[in-house]
Amino acid sequence: MTKLQAHPLAEKFLALTDEQYVSLRESIALVGQVTPIYTFDGKILDGRHRYKACLELGIEPKFYALPKGADPVFWVISLNVEGRKMTPSVAAMYASDPVFYAYYAARAHTRMSEGAKGEGVGKDSLPSKGQARDEAAASLGVSGRYVDMGRRIRKEAPEMVDKILAGEVSVIEVDRELKHRAAAKRVAKKGAKQDERKRQEEPREVAVFLEAMSAFYKATKEAVKVAQWGKFSPEAKKFTIRQLDQVSANIEELKEALQTDG
């Protein structure tokens, strides 16, 4: 017998833990396979663990093939999501799944269209925002805010989806972390802009300082030339002027280097 593969929709749900699987297999060994294995297009839509247990136990699996034209998304949601007891976080992640979300969007559109048609309202009057979110939220018994958080998590932190579905962390905790990351990123971006602005302003500030120092030493040199030195020798006056000239030359070199770097 050719071994059946799981349908992609079936794999949207976490595999059973080892403990859960052992319990399922023991139940089937004791009372047999009670629930059929649902298939679509020759693949297992629901019941991949029951199928595995039956093969291991040597029991002939019982199947239910979806009728032609059936909507597999409707079936997998009906069998695994709606009406099942789950935490708000888990419900939010299923409601925000792209495939399931699209299903609820279509269902909301159909519901709204039929309602508007019955009341003689044009389609332009139909609500345009939040239809899919509200439909999904109502169907899974969770708030629209949770669905929004789930969609954000799937987009910004997809690696956390399975952890939320496994009950290791809540959507509120992950959403809070994402907000902290966004805030930190904004602060870092603002700091980078400030650093860049400071980097651009520093050369100008240095240039202004060098100009001031150059003017100061030139003025000092002129003052030395006309000053009365009294008991100091002419050589001391010449030495002082040479030192001032050297400092002025150094300042000019710094100004040239600054212009070259800019």
C-alpha angles and dihedrals in degrees: 000000000000111000113240121233126222118259114243089245091058091056091061085082122072119255117252117266116249090258093050092048093050089051091051093049092049090051092052091046089053104042103009130241106323101172118054124236109249117220135188126187089352094305132105110260095175131005105042090146092050088050092052092047092050092052092048091048094045092242120145105246119235114225137194113199114206112243120256112279094022119146106240092197091057090050097047091048092047092049100041112019121025115070093012120124109245140145119267089249094055091044090051092054093050092045090051095048105122094233095045092042090054089050091054091045090056091046092050091049091051092048093049093045093052091047093049092047092052091051094044093245120148119243090245087069093059117112109264102192133062097004097126093039094050093044091051093044093050093046093053097037096243133119123264088240090063091051090052090051090049092053091049091050093049089053101041104026110021090158088071097057097088091044090055092046089050091053095244094124137006129241089242091058093047093044090051090052091050090052090050090051091050091049092049090049091052091050092048091048091049090048091050090053091050091049091050092049090049091048090053093046097047097073090050091050091049091049091052090049093050091049090053092048092048091052090046095053093045090052090046091052092053090048091052091051094057098034122112105243097190111185094006115102125243087247090062090052092050091047091052091050091050090052091050090049090052093051090048090050091051090051091051090051090052091050091052092047090050092052091049092051092047 
